[in-house]
């Protein structure tokens, strides 16, 4: 005999309860205490990776404060699928609690995907790449327009298109953006460099030493100048300069972040600890 969800008895004040239910948008939706073993996580997670430290902190918060926001689920035969609240589900599971407060929504499979995407875009600290893949999934698999996504999420159509365009970049740039090793605006500048060897050289340098938009634009100019010189020398538009021949000639100043030509860079021999103290003190004075 399968377990049945327990009707939820709210301990919220009437105003809080009304506000919560107003977010549901459907008179057929029901709030219940749902056994965890009846709930299935999404087959395709919006998150490309799970932040285990965040789950641990969320578990501690739920243990001390309780679950402040129910998860959203939909009926799947005798089971329930998560629409929004996967991290909350993992956090409650970590506490070995038998049930979780859930709102059962009466929606179609297509509506499940649309609502899951919009809820998570608004709620989660998604990377630009996760956000881009979510938009593309809605457009490719459900024929949802950019304008509709814009209305649902509050994001401008231009920003949505800009995010999706990130997925056209080389895989190394995509990985660097997702890992937050470089900003997506920096990646957009470096994407102009079409030679893989030169791009990888610049990207490695940027990740190791840091980079600003001003420096990235100078690197692109250096590469374009070197490419033109190589084409003029060879008479072939197919000729590209070796990666090492277009190595960065500008660096980002560790204190003020402006672009500095390499010949003007000054060094000071000190340990990592002293370097950090000096840089922090200089930064606080600017």
Secondary structure, 3 states (H helix, E strand, C coil): CCCCCEECCCCCCHHHHHHHHHCCCCCCCEEEEEEHHHEECCCCCCCCCCCHHHHHHHHHHHHHHCCCCCEEEEEECCEEEEEECHHHHHHHHHCCCCEEEEEEECCCHHHHHHHHHHHHHHHCCCCHHHHHHHHHHHHHHHCCCHHHHHHHHCCCHHHHHHHHHHHHCCHHHHHHHHCCCCCHHHHHHHCCCCCHHHHHHHHHHHHHHCCCHHHHHHHHHHHHHHHHHHHHHHCCCCCCCCHHHHCCCEEECCCCCCEEEHHHCCCCCCCHHHHHHHHHHHHHHC
